[in-house]
Amino acid sequence: MFTKGNEVSCKYEGYWDKGRKTGLCKIYYPDKAVYEGVLVDGIKEGYGTYTWANGDYYLGNWSNNRFEGGGTFHHHKGNVLKGIFKNNYFVKAPEVLINPFFSLEEIDAFLKRRSQINVLRERNEKEKKFFFEQTSNMETLAECIRRSNLNSRIPLVFSSKQSNRTMNEVFSEVSSIMKQKWTNFDLRRIHNEKKQGTHKQYLAEVKENLSDTLTLGQIFVINLDDSNIDYDEIFYPDIREFYSSNFFPQ
């Protein structure tokens, strides 16, 4: 049977349960990729194999359409990653996650850069000036942001559900205390608009706001997930996807 999911027609061979794809199946995608394994309500869950047209293939456990748990990734250039995967990444070590689509040369280059960064961190250990402070007082938060800026650090701010305040409310109050205008880059909104192909106008606004921030000393907030945008699926905010010359000025 041919179905239309995520605006892409594909061929589905498998079981159904109350109108939903559930159980063992085989799916043929228009780009010549093939998935063979288990679906639960149309989502890859459990064990399955996904083969890409270029020869890459992953066989192992899935959770919410992502590599999750034990598995093996075979790269078309010959290298093999076997072990534990988390959120599509291969876990080489507790704090080292590898993009499985990297070639062996790209993995080696990544690990070399990471090693160089660790050396720099150790070298600059005495120069580190950071702090972590929890507060629900907006004047205290504003002071913490000032201290971070003086130390050439980028503040990391969380809006806890316990505070019953959204990021918009938090920074509206903080900006009035600091006497600085603030702008908000909403990752959830841009992700949603990118899927719909309507993101260019918003990105143009973001670039203009960021330019004003850099030249006028304003507050620029990268809002990961506290958004007014409706979202009907689990959201995995990934700032790396947008932090490039295509989106932000260098």
C-alpha beads as a LAMMPS data file, in Angstrom:
LAMMPS data file: protein, C-alpha beads

250 atoms
249 bonds

1 atom types
1 bond types

-500.0 500.0 xlo xhi
-500.0 500.0 ylo yhi
-500.0 500.0 zlo zhi

Masses

1 110.0

Atoms # bond

1 1 1 0.000 0.000 0.000
2 1 1 1.204 3.515 -0.802
3 1 1 0.749 6.022 2.000
4 1 1 1.476 9.699 2.438
5 1 1 3.276 10.522 5.672
6 1 1 5.315 13.650 6.342
7 1 1 4.306 14.798 2.844
8 1 1 6.334 11.965 1.276
9 1 1 4.774 9.040 -0.561
10 1 1 6.203 5.649 0.327
11 1 1 5.374 1.980 -0.065
12 1 1 4.373 0.213 3.152
13 1 1 4.226 -3.549 3.578
14 1 1 3.170 -4.645 7.014
15 1 1 0.576 -4.849 9.727
16 1 1 -2.103 -2.379 10.796
17 1 1 -3.926 -1.940 14.082
18 1 1 -7.075 0.204 14.114
19 1 1 -5.911 2.137 11.079
20 1 1 -2.358 2.669 12.355
21 1 1 0.841 1.060 11.147
22 1 1 1.871 -1.269 13.984
23 1 1 4.064 -4.381 14.060
24 1 1 6.606 -5.860 11.664
25 1 1 6.836 -4.031 8.358
26 1 1 8.951 -2.989 5.410
27 1 1 8.895 0.588 4.083
28 1 1 10.299 1.736 0.738
29 1 1 11.024 5.478 0.540
30 1 1 11.202 7.618 -2.637
31 1 1 14.927 8.274 -2.073
32 1 1 15.543 4.486 -2.328
33 1 1 15.996 4.082 1.445
34 1 1 14.383 1.054 3.100
35 1 1 13.290 0.413 6.679
36 1 1 12.572 -3.117 7.854
37 1 1 11.533 -3.668 11.452
38 1 1 8.924 -2.710 14.013
39 1 1 6.538 0.243 14.080
40 1 1 4.281 1.322 16.943
41 1 1 1.526 3.698 15.814
42 1 1 3.628 4.606 12.775
43 1 1 6.780 5.313 14.813
44 1 1 9.971 3.259 14.724
45 1 1 10.152 1.550 18.119
46 1 1 12.063 -1.593 19.037
47 1 1 14.366 -3.385 16.618
48 1 1 14.799 -2.469 12.968
49 1 1 17.165 -1.929 10.053
50 1 1 17.336 1.251 7.983
51 1 1 19.346 1.224 4.757
52 1 1 20.187 4.420 2.866
53 1 1 20.616 4.605 -0.909
54 1 1 24.361 5.316 -0.564
55 1 1 24.935 2.029 1.295
56 1 1 24.886 3.277 4.894
57 1 1 22.766 1.093 7.157
58 1 1 21.843 0.897 10.831
59 1 1 20.541 -2.198 12.544
60 1 1 19.560 -2.055 16.161
61 1 1 17.139 -0.533 18.615
62 1 1 14.939 2.484 17.946
63 1 1 12.897 4.846 20.102
64 1 1 10.659 7.576 18.710
65 1 1 12.171 7.237 15.214
66 1 1 15.735 7.606 16.552
67 1 1 18.696 5.293 17.145
68 1 1 18.409 4.497 20.837
69 1 1 20.088 1.599 22.659
70 1 1 22.239 -1.190 21.303
71 1 1 22.965 -1.171 17.584
72 1 1 25.474 -1.180 14.742
73 1 1 26.001 1.472 12.076
74 1 1 27.811 0.478 8.871
75 1 1 29.200 3.425 6.916
76 1 1 29.377 3.060 3.124
77 1 1 33.117 3.775 3.305
78 1 1 33.682 0.715 5.472
79 1 1 33.917 1.890 9.082
80 1 1 31.582 0.274 11.607
81 1 1 30.271 1.688 14.905
82 1 1 28.931 -0.958 17.257
83 1 1 27.644 -0.322 20.769
84 1 1 25.193 2.068 22.396
85 1 1 23.386 4.850 20.520
86 1 1 21.577 7.790 22.072
87 1 1 19.337 10.220 20.202
88 1 1 20.893 9.152 16.855
89 1 1 24.486 9.536 18.123
90 1 1 26.998 6.774 18.809
91 1 1 28.179 6.845 22.424
92 1 1 31.960 6.423 22.205
93 1 1 32.389 7.481 25.845
94 1 1 30.041 8.973 28.456
95 1 1 30.775 12.508 27.228
96 1 1 31.777 11.733 23.637
97 1 1 28.937 11.412 21.112
98 1 1 29.821 10.633 17.488
99 1 1 27.734 11.426 14.414
100 1 1 27.482 7.964 12.807
101 1 1 27.242 9.462 9.316
102 1 1 30.808 10.767 9.634
103 1 1 33.477 8.901 7.703
104 1 1 36.449 7.508 9.632
105 1 1 38.495 10.553 8.595
106 1 1 35.785 12.920 9.815
107 1 1 35.527 11.057 13.133
108 1 1 39.300 11.250 13.622
109 1 1 39.244 14.994 12.849
110 1 1 36.362 15.510 15.284
111 1 1 38.141 13.637 18.082
112 1 1 41.357 15.568 17.385
113 1 1 39.517 18.911 17.619
114 1 1 37.834 17.752 20.817
115 1 1 41.186 16.775 22.292
116 1 1 42.602 20.208 21.405
117 1 1 39.629 21.893 23.065
118 1 1 40.178 19.859 26.237
119 1 1 43.841 20.936 26.294
120 1 1 42.757 24.581 26.013
121 1 1 40.232 24.098 28.797
122 1 1 42.884 22.693 31.115
123 1 1 45.281 25.491 30.179
124 1 1 42.669 28.132 30.943
125 1 1 41.331 26.459 34.072
126 1 1 42.589 29.250 36.333
127 1 1 40.968 31.887 34.126
128 1 1 37.494 30.423 34.355
129 1 1 34.982 32.730 35.932
130 1 1 31.568 31.184 36.113
131 1 1 28.866 30.716 38.691
132 1 1 25.504 29.082 39.037
133 1 1 22.814 30.788 41.031
134 1 1 19.121 30.024 41.396
135 1 1 16.713 32.890 41.924
136 1 1 13.135 33.934 41.263
137 1 1 13.970 37.598 41.836
138 1 1 14.245 39.439 38.526
139 1 1 16.594 42.118 39.901
140 1 1 18.977 39.385 41.073
141 1 1 18.728 37.716 37.665
142 1 1 19.529 41.002 35.939
143 1 1 22.605 41.408 38.165
144 1 1 23.719 37.849 37.338
145 1 1 23.442 38.634 33.632
146 1 1 25.546 41.795 34.112
147 1 1 28.220 39.804 35.959
148 1 1 28.289 37.206 33.182
149 1 1 28.748 39.908 30.569
150 1 1 31.584 41.504 32.530
151 1 1 33.327 38.108 32.590
152 1 1 32.856 37.727 28.818
153 1 1 30.454 34.850 29.423
154 1 1 27.093 34.119 27.837
155 1 1 24.365 33.775 30.479
156 1 1 22.352 30.551 30.567
157 1 1 18.846 31.168 31.891
158 1 1 16.139 28.604 32.649
159 1 1 12.478 29.374 33.130
160 1 1 11.282 26.788 35.634
161 1 1 7.703 25.561 35.522
162 1 1 7.647 26.090 39.277
163 1 1 8.035 29.837 38.745
164 1 1 4.935 29.984 36.521
165 1 1 6.726 32.471 34.259
166 1 1 7.486 32.103 30.578
167 1 1 10.763 33.257 29.050
168 1 1 8.883 36.154 27.451
169 1 1 7.683 37.311 30.857
170 1 1 11.106 36.824 32.452
171 1 1 13.014 38.850 29.874
172 1 1 10.363 41.547 29.545
173 1 1 10.892 42.276 33.237
174 1 1 14.690 41.826 33.146
175 1 1 15.084 44.130 30.130
176 1 1 13.083 46.852 31.870
177 1 1 15.407 46.587 34.878
178 1 1 18.543 46.617 32.718
179 1 1 17.146 49.390 30.488
180 1 1 17.951 47.369 27.386
181 1 1 15.731 46.172 24.565
182 1 1 15.544 42.390 24.118
183 1 1 14.747 40.159 21.148
184 1 1 13.813 36.499 21.124
185 1 1 15.010 33.790 18.728
186 1 1 12.420 31.021 19.077
187 1 1 13.930 27.652 18.077
188 1 1 10.576 25.927 18.198
189 1 1 9.066 28.534 15.856
190 1 1 11.900 28.388 13.337
191 1 1 11.854 24.580 13.393
192 1 1 8.120 24.622 12.722
193 1 1 8.350 27.224 9.959
194 1 1 11.317 25.451 8.368
195 1 1 9.201 22.308 8.011
196 1 1 6.516 24.392 6.281
197 1 1 8.985 26.289 4.087
198 1 1 8.011 29.682 5.572
199 1 1 11.126 30.342 7.644
200 1 1 13.045 32.839 5.465
201 1 1 11.145 35.934 6.602
202 1 1 11.568 35.023 10.267
203 1 1 15.299 34.351 9.774
204 1 1 15.649 37.771 8.165
205 1 1 14.053 39.311 11.262
206 1 1 16.385 37.304 13.506
207 1 1 19.467 38.454 11.606
208 1 1 18.358 42.085 11.863
209 1 1 17.679 41.713 15.598
210 1 1 21.050 40.067 16.176
211 1 1 22.824 42.818 14.260
212 1 1 21.101 45.416 16.457
213 1 1 22.104 43.432 19.535
214 1 1 25.771 43.401 18.513
215 1 1 25.909 47.079 17.573
216 1 1 23.581 48.615 20.180
217 1 1 24.274 46.405 23.187
218 1 1 20.828 44.849 23.437
219 1 1 19.765 41.479 24.884
220 1 1 19.439 38.554 22.453
221 1 1 17.693 35.467 23.826
222 1 1 17.921 32.032 22.211
223 1 1 14.708 30.400 23.368
224 1 1 15.062 26.624 23.179
225 1 1 11.618 25.359 24.077
226 1 1 9.467 27.835 26.021
227 1 1 7.399 28.906 23.033
228 1 1 3.893 30.088 22.253
229 1 1 4.002 28.048 19.040
230 1 1 1.770 24.972 19.052
231 1 1 3.732 21.786 18.443
232 1 1 2.181 18.359 17.964
233 1 1 5.276 16.172 18.417
234 1 1 8.197 15.721 20.751
235 1 1 10.606 18.635 20.217
236 1 1 14.365 18.125 20.273
237 1 1 15.914 21.618 20.252
238 1 1 19.278 21.561 18.494
239 1 1 20.957 24.958 18.296
240 1 1 23.745 23.482 16.134
241 1 1 21.316 23.109 13.244
242 1 1 20.860 26.886 13.068
243 1 1 24.233 28.188 14.269
244 1 1 25.804 28.580 10.824
245 1 1 26.597 31.335 8.353
246 1 1 23.337 30.536 6.572
247 1 1 21.392 31.737 9.586
248 1 1 23.533 33.971 11.840
249 1 1 26.161 36.519 10.799
250 1 1 29.666 35.302 11.671

Bonds

1 1 1 2
2 1 2 3
3 1 3 4
4 1 4 5
5 1 5 6
6 1 6 7
7 1 7 8
8 1 8 9
9 1 9 10
10 1 10 11
11 1 11 12
12 1 12 13
13 1 13 14
14 1 14 15
15 1 15 16
16 1 16 17
17 1 17 18
18 1 18 19
19 1 19 20
20 1 20 21
21 1 21 22
22 1 22 23
23 1 23 24
24 1 24 25
25 1 25 26
26 1 26 27
27 1 27 28
28 1 28 29
29 1 29 30
30 1 30 31
31 1 31 32
32 1 32 33
33 1 33 34
34 1 34 35
35 1 35 36
36 1 36 37
37 1 37 38
38 1 38 39
39 1 39 40
40 1 40 41
41 1 41 42
42 1 42 43
43 1 43 44
44 1 44 45
45 1 45 46
46 1 46 47
47 1 47 48
48 1 48 49
49 1 49 50
50 1 50 51
51 1 51 52
52 1 52 53
53 1 53 54
54 1 54 55
55 1 55 56
56 1 56 57
57 1 57 58
58 1 58 59
59 1 59 60
60 1 60 61
61 1 61 62
62 1 62 63
63 1 63 64
64 1 64 65
65 1 65 66
66 1 66 67
67 1 67 68
68 1 68 69
69 1 69 70
70 1 70 71
71 1 71 72
72 1 72 73
73 1 73 74
74 1 74 75
75 1 75 76
76 1 76 77
77 1 77 78
78 1 78 79
79 1 79 80
80 1 80 81
81 1 81 82
82 1 82 83
83 1 83 84
84 1 84 85
85 1 85 86
86 1 86 87
87 1 87 88
88 1 88 89
89 1 89 90
90 1 90 91
91 1 91 92
92 1 92 93
93 1 93 94
94 1 94 95
95 1 95 96
96 1 96 97
97 1 97 98
98 1 98 99
99 1 99 100
100 1 100 101
101 1 101 102
102 1 102 103
103 1 103 104
104 1 104 105
105 1 105 106
106 1 106 107
107 1 107 108
108 1 108 109
109 1 109 110
110 1 110 111
111 1 111 112
112 1 112 113
113 1 113 114
114 1 114 115
115 1 115 116
116 1 116 117
117 1 117 118
118 1 118 119
119 1 119 120
120 1 120 121
121 1 121 122
122 1 122 123
123 1 123 124
124 1 124 125
125 1 125 126
126 1 126 127
127 1 127 128
128 1 128 129
129 1 129 130
130 1 130 131
131 1 131 132
132 1 132 133
133 1 133 134
134 1 134 135
135 1 135 136
136 1 136 137
137 1 137 138
138 1 138 139
139 1 139 140
140 1 140 141
141 1 141 142
142 1 142 143
143 1 143 144
144 1 144 145
145 1 145 146
146 1 146 147
147 1 147 148
148 1 148 149
149 1 149 150
150 1 150 151
151 1 151 152
152 1 152 153
153 1 153 154
154 1 154 155
155 1 155 156
156 1 156 157
157 1 157 158
158 1 158 159
159 1 159 160
160 1 160 161
161 1 161 162
162 1 162 163
163 1 163 164
164 1 164 165
165 1 165 166
166 1 166 167
167 1 167 168
168 1 168 169
169 1 169 170
170 1 170 171
171 1 171 172
172 1 172 173
173 1 173 174
174 1 174 175
175 1 175 176
176 1 176 177
177 1 177 178
178 1 178 179
179 1 179 180
180 1 180 181
181 1 181 182
182 1 182 183
183 1 183 184
184 1 184 185
185 1 185 186
186 1 186 187
187 1 187 188
188 1 188 189
189 1 189 190
190 1 190 191
191 1 191 192
192 1 192 193
193 1 193 194
194 1 194 195
195 1 195 196
196 1 196 197
197 1 197 198
198 1 198 199
199 1 199 200
200 1 200 201
201 1 201 202
202 1 202 203
203 1 203 204
204 1 204 205
205 1 205 206
206 1 206 207
207 1 207 208
208 1 208 209
209 1 209 210
210 1 210 211
211 1 211 212
212 1 212 213
213 1 213 214
214 1 214 215
215 1 215 216
216 1 216 217
217 1 217 218
218 1 218 219
219 1 219 220
220 1 220 221
221 1 221 222
222 1 222 223
223 1 223 224
224 1 224 225
225 1 225 226
226 1 226 227
227 1 227 228
228 1 228 229
229 1 229 230
230 1 230 231
231 1 231 232
232 1 232 233
233 1 233 234
234 1 234 235
235 1 235 236
236 1 236 237
237 1 237 238
238 1 238 239
239 1 239 240
240 1 240 241
241 1 241 242
242 1 242 243
243 1 243 244
244 1 244 245
245 1 245 246
246 1 246 247
247 1 247 248
248 1 248 249
249 1 249 250
